[in-house]
Amino acid sequence: MDLHHRNDEIIETDILIIGGGTAGCLAAVEAKEINPALSVTIMEKAHVDRSGCLAGGMNAINAYLNPGETPESFVKYVRFDSCGLIREDLVKSMAELFEYSVKKVEKWGLPILSDEKGNYLPRGRWNIKINGESLKPIIAKAAKQSGTKILNWVVGTNFIVQGNRVLGAVGFSIRHGRMYIVKAKATIIATGGAAGIYKPNNMHDAQHKTWYSPFNNGAGYAMGIRAGAEMTSFEMRYVALRTKDAIAPTGTIALGVNAPQVNAKGEKFMQTKYAHLGGDGAPTPYRAYAPIMEIKEGRGPVYLDTRHITEKQASDLKAAFLDMYPSQVLYWTANEIDPSKEPVEVQTTEPYIVGGHCQGGYWIDVNRKTTLEGLYAAGDVAGGAPFKFVSGCWAEAVIAARDAAATVQKVSFGDIDPAWIEKEAERVYRPLLNYRNKPEQGVLPYDMEVRLQKIMDEYAGGVSTYYEMNEERLLIARKQLAKIPSQFEYLVANDLHQLMKAHEIIDRVIVARVLVEHLLYRKETRWPSYQTRMDYPDRDDDHWLKFVNSRVNLENGEIEMLTRPYEQLVPGDRYKPR
Ligand SMILES: Cc1cc2nc3c(=O)[nH]c(=O)nc-3n(C[C@H](O)[C@H](O)[C@H](O)COP(=O)(O)OP(=O)(O)OC[C@H]3O[C@@H](n4cnc5c(N)ncnc54)[C@H](O)[C@@H]3O)c2cc1C
């Protein structure tokens, strides 16, 4: 790599979408359908055919308005499930587009299970069943056929910014190393959430066997943080209850065959200790918190009790996992486990930042505009709207694309400062040059990742401390994390794949630093397990029924905290599901 003879590729596009996953592909198709004359470009670090959370397939659409439900009843449920604090405007606008986006993907070829009258088969109150093993190739095909230009294997590294306006983004190819400079009239960030911030349950050569896509490293958050975008609710981390070791989603079992959680003594603890919160239907953070407490207090392991199911149901269960999480079936087979004869052991994962399950992400308006001009956010990278899942990501993508398609008619391309491009090129390729110049002196991305994950695990509420934290521990995390950025300039990469890993860890550290500030700032416990403050163990609506937001001050680089008020749009008791 010669920094001065790089052979950059410069592209001009009306709309740039960074991240060609669930939301990114839907946004591209919507924009092209609205106006086929628009040029739309997707920048995707992997290959759109099998990238992001949908890569392994899916067996249910988790957010849908089944008969009798309305956008308002959905808001009530999500508000209850998120312990009383959500952006009701965002959640409602998303629910209004569930049907539109699901029908669209069905038309592209997604098999949705239905009865003889053609009604979708529900799974619980908000889910519908699908045969979604090929969901990602189906939506990728639609994006390709829409005429969108797709840059596969190009890792987005930074927005191009002028003042408060985003003028596009830059990235590099992990195939040939070329730098891409994409000028855009509107940019949609859709890079998903962040895995790999905390030490995972599975270590060593299984370290990247995480529940959330390990390639979603929080790059979109980091790009926004560096550009001064306002972020919200990082402290509402996501801790998932998953099958032990295989880490498959448990909704397939809990909802699919009505399997309650039981502890080692066979006690249905949700139905006794958490009956006042709804038992097995308690808010999701409590459904993770309860088993953590059972294990902490010596009553583990914890299981989903499947011993009542028939052989046929066990076989259907396996078929459902083959549509989404085939490794669960391999795990059962290899370990000679028959779920109709023995219960399925479950365990909570390390915490993630996922705007689609929780609400950490960009602070956006109802059109999905961020606080940076010309930049939209959709899907797991966007904040304020939990319980998004796949269909909510589609809905947000549609909303962002509609607004972007209308806006680009009125704006022109901005002027890009060549000196900034040179500086970014130096930042992006430095690990490669470091390796060439003094390979033995550098810091390996893996080593930095282990360092980050250890700090976050021990001081910022990871699995080893049962997700618990207090001010003193968080202050140590803050202090130790502050030392890492001075090491960025010593990172080494011996090839383009390593270069991607180097930028993944840089971005993770930036996200972790903002996360710790959020965890320090909220002085209550609103979402036990997601955010258990031992020094402020109770929910405190008088002081904390509001959003905790952050923004980097670009003058001095400090992370500044602020709050935004909660607005209740749908009347009713915020702590009841109906
Ligand atoms: C294991 C698992 C199972 C799930 N099961 C269900 C289910 O059954 N039903 C349901 O409704 N929901 C389910 N979900 C949730 C749902 O899949 C996600 O909420 C949704 O797919 C997120 O969409 P997204 O577009 O925000 O992110 P993704 O679909 O993950 O897309 C993000 C894209 O950005 C790319 N990217 C990341 N960084 C960069 C970068 N720097 N430059 C360029 N590209 C980048 C990634 O490669 C990826 O393609 C599941 C999630 C997981 C992880």
The ligand as an ORCA input file, in Angstrom:
! r2SCAN-3c Opt
* xyz 0 1
  C     -29.256    -14.529     15.771
  C     -30.399    -13.593     15.563
  C     -31.674    -14.084     15.394
  C     -32.735    -13.213     15.192
  N     -33.959    -13.754     15.006
  C     -34.994    -12.946     14.691
  C     -36.251    -13.509     14.349
  O     -36.442    -14.721     14.361
  N     -37.246    -12.648     14.006
  C     -37.078    -11.300     13.968
  O     -38.029    -10.583     13.650
  N     -35.885    -10.742     14.280
  C     -34.844    -11.523     14.621
  N     -33.617    -10.977     14.915
  C     -33.446     -9.524     14.862
  C     -33.243     -9.017     13.448
  O     -32.593     -9.980     12.683
  C     -32.410     -7.746     13.481
  O     -33.029     -6.810     14.333
  C     -32.286     -7.122     12.106
  O     -31.850     -8.075     11.158
  C     -31.297     -5.966     12.131
  O     -31.260     -5.372     10.871
  P     -30.159     -4.273     10.526
  O     -30.315     -3.953      9.096
  O     -30.203     -3.182     11.509
  O     -28.782     -5.038     10.780
  P     -28.160     -6.220      9.882
  O     -29.195     -6.960      9.142
  O     -27.270     -6.990     10.765
  O     -27.317     -5.412      8.815
  C     -26.184     -4.647      9.140
  C     -25.266     -4.717      7.941
  O     -24.240     -3.736      8.064
  C     -23.026     -4.302      7.616
  N     -21.942     -3.519      8.207
  C     -21.581     -3.451      9.512
  N     -20.548     -2.599      9.653
  C     -20.275     -2.101      8.426
  C     -19.314     -1.173      7.925
  N     -18.404     -0.599      8.712
  N     -19.320     -0.883      6.595
  C     -20.205     -1.474      5.759
  N     -21.125     -2.379      6.187
  C     -21.151     -2.673      7.490
  C     -23.113     -5.746      8.086
  O     -22.228     -6.586      7.403
  C     -24.578     -6.067      7.820
  O     -24.783     -6.568      6.528
  C     -32.528    -11.821     15.158
  C     -31.244    -11.317     15.341
  C     -30.181    -12.193     15.546
  C     -28.798    -11.630     15.732
*
